[in-house]
Amino acid sequence: MTAIELGPFPTDPAYTEAVESDGTDPLRSFRSRFVAPDPDLIYLDGNSLGRLPVDTISRIQEVVDVEWGSQLIRSWPERWWNLADELGSQLARLIGAAPEAVVVADSTSVILYKLTTSAMQARPKRKRIVTDNLNFPTDIYVAGAVGEVSVVVVSPWDDDPEQTLIDALDANTALLLLSHVAFKSGYLYDMERLTRAAHEAGALVLWDLSHSVGVVPIDLTGCDVDLATGCTYKYLNGGPGAPAFLYVSPNLEMENPLPGWWGHRDPFSFSTDFEPADSIHRFQTGTMPILSLSAIEPAINLVAEAGLEAIRAKSVELSEFFSRLSDRLLQPLGFSLASPRDSKRRGSHVSLQHRDGWRATQALIKDGKVIPDFRAPDNIRFGFAPLYTSFVDVHTSVMRLTELFAVDAMSRHPDTRGSVS
Ligand SMILES: *Cc1c(COP(=O)(O)O)cnc(C)c1O
């Protein structure tokens, strides 16, 4: 097959609009703060693994050379011991939480287990956990290990998905467990309304912020949220496997169901009796992965510097621009929108469905140098990370996809999905 044109595509009518939008974009200077060795590669998967911030390289170098290499064990008291708490406080600003209510720890899945268990202990007479079929699988698996799970079937295209969930809450419901932004469709829940409804039903609420933190403004305090968690490697750009964070409302008295020496009030007493720390630190369990933990700091700083209002504004513009291009250029090729059209109800990725979605994704990645991702059975997710995605990136991606269809690039790719996608 002859190589496809990689663009840009100045003759398409939307190109000028893209260039103008980039020219007036208040966040345009942030693009160069990320590592991007191949100028032709367009990365639209920051909702799964964010790009590497330039500042992270020197930070990790310092941890390796100085803090570990030279300072050795002395770095524990001087630098590392409180790092997860300090980063939790910094992260708190991005989710509208009090600094003392957030700590970095574990992975999202492990935190879900801890917080779900704590919630069940706080509502001992109630046995049910209500969640939905839009949730990330790990959330549902974990809940199933802790309580009786009711998975409410909702559709992001219903008039009022929130009401369907509210109707499912009953006197036996201990916990409402939801993802703020659904990983497949990008549906963005009304956090305030659902939290209020859970409280009215006497239940607690646990929000998984993995797909919203760093890209959607969040107000945990204002919404009176009980519990929250989320990962740091998506729009926060903390790096593969970076530890997650947990939030417990300061109004709640909760214990860590997985107590470990790290959460002890005085760990270096090496006492055989567990006495939890007074602070959110008690939710720690074991030694933190310091290399990964250190990579979070420059990443949080970038988001804080840009500001979530500006990030959200650009995210909405990028996804609306993409949706308009998709209506004009991709719909005739068999793509249909699989995300809410109203940006108030959508996070920062837009999903398209196509019956040949897997092969279209492969062609786009391998021949088109555009990286989205694929979620079975037919969902292609296009993630827009406002700190480094440009309007010309969006335009070029759609144009490359149309070019690939024009030369039937799909036919060169097998129809079988790999085990990691
Ligand atoms: C990405 C994601 C996770 C990932 O959990 P890990 O334990 O970090 O693998 C969990 N929940 C949601 C909603 C996610 O989007």
The ligand as an SDF file (V2000), in Angstrom:
LIG
                    3D

 15 15  0  0  0  0  0  0  0  0999 V2000
   -8.1710    3.3890   34.9220 C   0  0  0  0  0  0  0  0  0  0  0  0
   -9.2150    3.0910   35.9090 C   0  0  0  0  0  0  0  0  0  0  0  0
   -8.9550    2.2580   36.9940 C   0  0  0  0  0  0  0  0  0  0  0  0
   -7.6380    1.5560   37.1030 C   0  0  0  0  0  0  0  0  0  0  0  0
   -7.4060    0.9400   38.3200 O   0  0  0  0  0  0  0  0  0  0  0  0
   -5.9500    0.4240   38.6610 P   0  0  0  0  0  0  0  0  0  0  0  0
   -6.0950   -0.2200   39.9660 O   0  0  0  0  0  0  0  0  0  0  0  0
   -5.0530    1.6220   38.6640 O   0  0  0  0  0  0  0  0  0  0  0  0
   -5.5150   -0.5170   37.5940 O   0  0  0  0  0  0  0  0  0  0  0  0
   -9.9680    2.0800   37.9280 C   0  0  0  0  0  0  0  0  0  0  0  0
  -11.1670    2.6850   37.7910 N   0  0  0  0  0  0  0  0  0  0  0  0
  -11.4290    3.4980   36.7350 C   0  0  0  0  0  0  0  0  0  0  0  0
  -12.7590    4.1680   36.6270 C   0  0  0  0  0  0  0  0  0  0  0  0
  -10.4730    3.7050   35.7670 C   0  0  0  0  0  0  0  0  0  0  0  0
  -10.7370    4.4990   34.7180 O   0  0  0  0  0  0  0  0  0  0  0  0
  1  2  1  0
  2  3  1  0
  2 14  2  0
  3  4  1  0
  3 10  2  0
  4  5  1  0
  5  6  1  0
  6  7  2  0
  6  8  1  0
  6  9  1  0
 10 11  1  0
 11 12  2  0
 12 13  1  0
 12 14  1  0
 14 15  1  0
M  END
$$$$
